[in-house]
Amino acid sequence: MKTMILSAMLTFLVHILIISHSAVLVEPVEVSPHGDLLDLPWQTELCCSSTPAQLHHGGEEEDTGSAPSDTGHPHTLQCLFRNFTSTLGPHPESELSRATCWDILCRVDETWDNVICDLKHPATSSDTSIPGSVALSLQHLTTLPDIEVNSTHGTDCVGEDSITCSVALHVVSSIVVVTANVSNTTAGPLVMLSVPPRTSQRLWKPSPPLNLTHTQTTEGELILSWSDPQPHASPVQLSYEVRYNTSQSTSHPNWLHVNVSGAQWVSLTGLRPGLQYTLQIRSHHPALPHLWSDWSQQHRIRLENVTYLPERVVASFGDSVTVYCVCNDLRVNASTMVWILNSRDRLPKSQYAAVNDRVSKITVRPSEQRLSGTLHCCQPFGEMYSCNYHYSTIYIKDPVIDISCVTSGDLDSMTCRWNNLPIGGINFMSRVADLSCDVMEEAERVGVPVGVVRQAKCESSGYRGVKSCNLQPIRVTSCYKLWMEAKTDNSTRSHPVYITPMDHVKPHPPSRLEAVSMPSGVLKLAWVPPELPIYDMQYQVRYALSTGKGPSILAVLALQTESWAEVLEPDVCGVYNVQVRCMHINGSGTWSDWSHLLYTTTHNSRAPDQGPDFWRVFQEDPASMQTNVTLLFEHSPIVEPTYCVEELVVQHQDSGDTVTEERIGLVSSYSFEWRGEVHSVTVKAQNSQGSSTRNTHMTLDRHPKRQCVRSFSASRVNSSCVVLLWSLQPNSSVPWSLVVEWSGQNHQDRPDQTPESRERWTRFPPTDKLLYLYGHFYDTDEYEFILYPVFADGEGEPVYTKGKPSLKIGTYNTTGQKCVSMAAFTLVAQFGSFDQSDLSTIIGQMIKIGLTV
């Protein structure tokens, strides 16, 4: 019956007796027939191969000596040990080479509290000829020296390919029986293992290495280092294996391996910048090369294009600081690199040099006026530089930072700024005490801390870091100690400043500003001071004439303490823009912003008398069959300042008697499109009291114009005078006025010339027969003059002439005398003779200016 059971499910029993050095072996416990006493840790292989059944049960059946047959006899599995640390009985290598094997490792854990046994099928083996399950059973037998009672407890573990089981060691004297069961196997030999005492320096599975870190040397070498979790557990240096990869796949990592002996560091080569590397380390004792520790925690390395050594350094003012730049991109030679200070200043080549092909170093002296400075190592590209976003930061001990603060006009917050803008890693610190700043500063000087720390809300400015900090709420009469502090190990900080918020107020600007131009030529100003702070103010007023032709020239009044002012106006009818600001009367704090811009209003007692005189300039557009008309205005001077012209109003009337008006302000010209046959234009002057009633009227008519001018001549006397003479047709209608227009031919076609700047004109009554013009008439220019007769219903036919050179005769005391006298002779020379009326006119003009005829 026993034979049948073993044939169905034969069990291989491995009895492992764990015996401490102080243990007492009790007689009933069966020992190994081979008498081996092995030390922990213990590692071997369990190898099983197929054999005929009758060979295994030789005690029950007669051995005939015949060879086993593959048929007619059942086959079973025989399992033996291939021991790496001891010898157990004969086991032919020929048989084991064809066997299926499992690795077995038994060990005591690091705390000496448990015996752990691992049984697993090697991952590299492809042999699957032994089916079925694998089981481990650990039985712990406890024997106490003074007590005859033994206690037993154990653990059963089952698995397919691998099992890990452990049993606790509760007392110093103990035995553990470990049974490994493999389907369809026969029993194996007995093994005894001895547990060394805790104080014994025996071998065990090491724990994974700790504290993985990496650094780069000033020669560019990348060093990975680590430490052991139990540095004094063994006098023999452990051996290590480093593996690393760049694969992002956790299921199929592409590991590269490096073996290390006798040291806890390794130099890594071939790592490329921009990639993230994952590294792990494991260790083993040299006497147990197969007993590896588990892999350590993962350590990651990502190299930038450059590495700075050091990345942060603290120095005093005047110290020399050396910084190294390691080029991790092997395509870049360090001798080509340039150094940039504070992201803007390229340093001279005399301050840096190449250590080797990969390393450049620089020596600088930090500035006392900055809490920190930055150094960039950059690759030049023509006039530009390629710089990595990393940099080296130099922190200065006790720098003098100009911290300035402004208290808001509502007295509820204080904003602080500084002149030397630090880069990141800076804290703005403050402490407030209900003391005067003199008392607080003296207490701090003798080492007595006073006040409480207050938090500030700080704003950032992109890559340049913090630019301002705001304290809110505040105590306006308390003292604030302010300083800058770097986030470094040495807590680098600036010299403190002490500020009372009430002494640094920026008030709100004055409000309800009023400005009125009076007829007497005085500009009256008045405003309302801000509600807070409640103290006496001083004021500053600025004003400028609004010409509408670009920036105006500002005038600033002297400081004053009253909330009103009077200013003499150069132009009574001019419009001025006015602003006012304020600050404390004793000069503390800062000026407020300027008030809103206010435009003055003129004082008018009545409407304007008449509108401006104007003339027109035509620009024909043949493509659109229309005419662009530009009106040129000539404003009449104001004799008595009882009114001012504030704007012009253009009134249009087309051939269908449709009337429209357009307000155009105070301008010098105005353009519109003329499309119909007849178009009438009237320009009125207007102010707050109304519009002018006497206005210039112009009718534009495309029909043929009447002729009324018989002759027209112009003579240029000199560079400042031209004389005009004309006569009208007899029995023709007398025009309402005459308009003469002139321009220089050499300057007429300039690209920058506009119609209003190119064309000059003047209007005069038709009763005159002679007119002299004053201006600039250059000898190099040829001037053209056009005379237009103007009637109430439109223009007459114009007459053209060009200026002729004058006769150089006579010298007179005044320009007017010379011009008129020369005009008489010039006209005589030109016409030979002229009508009695023309001659009478010339003689009258000469008598008018006091010449003897």
HELIX and SHEET records of a PDB file:
HELIX    1   1 LYS A    2  ALA A    8  1                                   7    
HELIX    2   2 ALA A   53  HIS A   56  1                                   4    
HELIX    3   3 GLU A   93  LEU A   96  1                                   4    
HELIX    4   4 ALA A  334  THR A  336  5                                   3    
HELIX    5   5 LYS A  349  GLN A  351  5                                   3    
HELIX    6   6 CYS A  437  ARG A  445  1                                   9    
HELIX    7   7 GLY A  462  ARG A  464  5                                   3    
HELIX    8   8 PRO A  501  HIS A  504  5                                   4    
HELIX    9   9 GLN A  745  GLN A  748  1                                   4    
HELIX   10  10 PRO A  755  ARG A  758  1                                   4    
HELIX   11  11 THR A  815  PHE A  831  1                                  17    
HELIX   12  12 GLN A  836  LYS A  848  1                                  13    
SHEET    1   A 3 ILE A  16  SER A  20  0                                        
SHEET    2   A 3 VAL A 191  VAL A 195  1                                        
SHEET    3   A 3 LEU A  37  ASP A  39  1                                        
SHEET    1   B 5 HIS A  75  ASN A  83  0                                        
SHEET    2   B 5 TRP A  42  PRO A  52 -1                                        
SHEET    3   B 5 THR A 100  VAL A 108 -1                                        
SHEET    4   B 5 ASN A 114  LYS A 120 -1                                        
SHEET    5   B 5 SER A 162  ALA A 168 -1                                        
SHEET    1   C 3 ASN A 150  GLY A 159  0                                        
SHEET    2   C 3 VAL A 134  THR A 143 -1                                        
SHEET    3   C 3 SER A 174  VAL A 182 -1                                        
SHEET    1   D 3 LEU A 210  GLN A 216  0                                        
SHEET    2   D 3 LEU A 222  SER A 227 -1                                        
SHEET    3   D 3 TRP A 265  LEU A 268 -1                                        
SHEET    1   E 4 LEU A 256  SER A 261  0                                        
SHEET    2   E 4 SER A 239  ASN A 245 -1                                        
SHEET    3   E 4 GLN A 276  HIS A 284 -1                                        
SHEET    4   E 4 HIS A 299  ARG A 302 -1                                        
SHEET    1   F 4 VAL A 306  LEU A 309  0                                        
SHEET    2   F 4 VAL A 321  CYS A 327 -1                                        
SHEET    3   F 4 VAL A 359  VAL A 364 -1                                        
SHEET    4   F 4 TYR A 352  ALA A 354 -1                                        
SHEET    1   G 5 ARG A 312  ALA A 315  0                                        
SHEET    2   G 5 SER A 392  ILE A 396  1                                        
SHEET    3   G 5 SER A 372  PHE A 381 -1                                        
SHEET    4   G 5 VAL A 338  LEU A 341 -1                                        
SHEET    5   G 5 ASP A 345  ARG A 346 -1                                        
SHEET    1   H 4 ARG A 312  ALA A 315  0                                        
SHEET    2   H 4 SER A 392  ILE A 396  1                                        
SHEET    3   H 4 SER A 372  PHE A 381 -1                                        
SHEET    4   H 4 MET A 384  CYS A 387 -1                                        
SHEET    1   I 4 ILE A 403  THR A 407  0                                        
SHEET    2   I 4 MET A 414  TRP A 418 -1                                        
SHEET    3   I 4 VAL A 466  LEU A 471 -1                                        
SHEET    4   I 4 LYS A 457  SER A 460 -1                                        
SHEET    1   J 4 VAL A 452  VAL A 453  0                                        
SHEET    2   J 4 ILE A 426  ALA A 433 -1                                        
SHEET    3   J 4 CYS A 479  ALA A 486 -1                                        
SHEET    4   J 4 VAL A 497  ILE A 499 -1                                        
SHEET    1   K 3 SER A 511  SER A 517  0                                        
SHEET    2   K 3 VAL A 522  VAL A 528 -1                                        
SHEET    3   K 3 TRP A 564  LEU A 568 -1                                        
SHEET    1   L 4 ALA A 555  VAL A 556  0                                        
SHEET    2   L 4 MET A 537  LEU A 545 -1                                        
SHEET    3   L 4 TYR A 576  HIS A 584 -1                                        
SHEET    4   L 4 LEU A 598  TYR A 599 -1                                        
SHEET    1   M 3 ASP A 613  ASP A 621  0                                        
SHEET    2   M 3 GLN A 626  GLU A 634 -1                                        
SHEET    3   M 3 SER A 669  TRP A 674 -1                                        
SHEET    1   N 4 VAL A 659  GLY A 665  0                                        
SHEET    2   N 4 GLU A 647  ASP A 654 -1                                        
SHEET    3   N 4 VAL A 678  ASN A 687 -1                                        
SHEET    4   N 4 GLY A 690  SER A 691 -1                                        
SHEET    1   O 4 VAL A 659  GLY A 665  0                                        
SHEET    2   O 4 GLU A 647  ASP A 654 -1                                        
SHEET    3   O 4 VAL A 678  ASN A 687 -1                                        
SHEET    4   O 4 THR A 696  ASP A 701 -1                                        
SHEET    1   P 4 LEU A 770  TYR A 774  0                                        
SHEET    2   P 4 CYS A 721  LEU A 728 -1                                        
SHEET    3   P 4 VAL A 709  ASN A 718 -1                                        
SHEET    4   P 4 LYS A 804  PRO A 805  1                                        
SHEET    1   Q 4 ARG A 760  PHE A 764  0                                        
SHEET    2   Q 4 SER A 737  GLY A 744 -1                                        
SHEET    3   Q 4 TYR A 783  PHE A 791 -1                                        
SHEET    4   Q 4 GLY A 794  GLU A 795 -1                                        
SHEET    1   R 4 ARG A 760  PHE A 764  0                                        
SHEET    2   R 4 SER A 737  GLY A 744 -1                                        
SHEET    3   R 4 TYR A 783  PHE A 791 -1                                        
SHEET    4   R 4 VAL A 799  LYS A 802 -1                                        
END                                                                             
